[in-house]
Amino acid sequence: MADCAIKKEAGGGERLSGGTLLHQAMAVAAAADAYSARGPSNISALTLQFLLGRSLELALKAFLIHRNFTEARLSTFGHDLSELLGQATEHSFVLGSGTTEIDRKAVAALSSYYVAKLLEYPQTAGYQLVASGVLREILHRTIVAAFVEIWDEDPLRFNLRRSADRALGLCISDDACYELPHRPPRDDADATGTV
């Protein structure tokens, strides 16, 4: 895990490494797991979606920085999760079991609220949110894919380490309590629900 430090650029400036951002993504995922463990009636669905979105943003940016994107180039995408997923996909990023159209739709739905900061500063009721369990699974696959890419770790070895790394957000915590869609998603359906 040699990619963990802030790197010095040729001109003496500093830039973040993919490893640094991925550690942050994992920490925010662990925070989302801990928050969700309080149970649906004791948490804000919007806050949980914000945490999942922030972790997803950090994990995708970690992958892109590892693929030699500059911070200036990343800033052109802002916080647009769909654009970040698209850029990562164009640079050989694949979620653990493949990036599906349902994954893209779920990320796009989250991104629309995340970019507009409506998860942080709610304006209205009746948000069409993706089920948090669906987002956490996408986030899990994103973190795993970035982890394997950045640290070049064999997936078998990675799976053997999983139980020791649960607290780091590398895996979904056993006590996490994420909402699942009310109906199984079909190819022509999505996994949203109104909150």
N, C-alpha and C positions, 0 to 999 in steps of 0.2 A: 504494500500500500504506500508506495513512494510518492504518489501523486497528491498527498494530503496537504502540502504546504502552499502558501501563497508564493507564486513564482515571480522572480525578478525578470523584467523584460530587458532587452538590450540597452535601452536608453536610461536604465536605472529605475524605471517605474515598476509598480507591482501590478499583478493581475491574479485573479482567482484561478485556482486549478479546478478541474472536474471533480477531483476527490474532495476538496473543501466543500463545494456545493452539494455533492452527494451526501456528505455527512450531515449537512443542514437539512436536506430533504428527508433523510432517515429520522432525524430528531423531530421534525415537524410531523412526520407520519406517526411516530411514537406518541406525540402529544395528542394527535387526533384519536388514536386508539384509546389513550387514557381518558380523554374527554368523553368518547362514545360509551365507555364502560359505565358511566353514570346512568345510562338508560335513556331511551327516547323521551320520556316524560320530564326528564331533568336537564335537558340540554337544548340549545338553540340549533335547529337544523341548518340555519344559515351560517352560524359559526363553524359547525362541523364541515360544511361544504367549503368554507373559506380555507380551513386548515388543509383539507384534501387538495384544494386547488393550489395552495402555496407550495405544498410538498411536490406536487406534480410539476409545477413550474421549475422548481429547483432541480429536480431530477432530470428533466429534459434539457435544461441549460447546462447541467453537469456533463451530459453526454455531448452536447454541441461544443462546449469549451474543450472537451477532450479531443474532439474532431477538429480542433484548431480554429473554431470561430472566435473572433475577438469580442471583447465586451462591447465595443462600439457597434459591431454587426448585430450582436444580440439585442442591443437597445433599440434597434429598428423594429423589432418584433414586439417590444414592450412586454406586456403580461398576457398576450394573446396565446392561450393554451393550444388552440387549434393550429395556429401558425407555427408554434414551436414543435408540435407533434408532426406537422407536415415537413418542416425543415429536417427534423431528426430522421423521419422516414426516408427522405431523399438522400440521406447520408448513411444508409444501411441500418437504421434503427428498426428493430422488430420487437414488439412485445413478446413475452415468453411463449405464448401459444399462437402468435401471429396477430397482426393489427387488423381488426375487422371493421366493417362499416358501422356496426353497433358501437364499437369502441370510439370511432371518430365522431359519431353522433352524440355520444355521452360526453365526450370532451368538449365538443362544440356547444352543447347545452350549458355545461358548467362555465365555459369560457365567456359566454355572453354576459352572465351575471358577474363573473370575476373581473373582467376587463372594465366593466362599468362601475365597479366597486359597490355593487348592490348587495353583496354578501356582508360587507363591512358597514355600509350605511343604508339600511333597508328603506325603500321608498314606499312600497305598497305591500299588500298581502296577496296571496294567491300565486306565488312563484311556481313555475313548472320545474321542479328539481329532479335531477337524476337520483335514483335510490342510492343512498350513501354506501351500501354494500357493493353495488356495481362500481362506483368510483374507487372504493378502497381496493377492489380486486385489480382494476386497471392500474392504480398507483403501485400496488405490489408488483405487478408484472413489469412496470416501468422501472422501478428501483432495482429489481433483479437484473433486468437487461442492461441498465447503466452500470451496475456493480460489476457484472461479468465483463463488460466492455472496458471499463476504466482500469480494473485491477486484474484483468485477464485471468480470472479464477475459473477453474474447471467447474461446471455446474454440479457435478457429483460431489466434489469437495465442498462447494458452497452449501449444498443441501445437508451435509454432515454437520456444518457449523450452525445451522439455522436455530436450533433450540437455544444455543448460547447467545445468539444475537437478537432474540426477540425484543429485549428492552431497547434496542437501538433503532427500531422501526424497520428492520430488514425483513421482518415477517409480521404478519398481522397478529397482534396480541391475543392470547387465548380468552381474555376477559373483555375484549372489544365487543361492542353491541351495535352493529350496523344494520340499518333497515334494508330489506331486499324488496325488489319490485313485487307488486301484488299479483302480477301474472307473469308467467315465464315469457321473456322476450322472444319474438319471432323475427325472422329475417326482415320483414317489412314493418316491424314495430320497434319502439324504443323502450327505454327503461325509466321513463320519467313518471313523476307523480306530483300532484299539487300540494304545496305546503303553504 
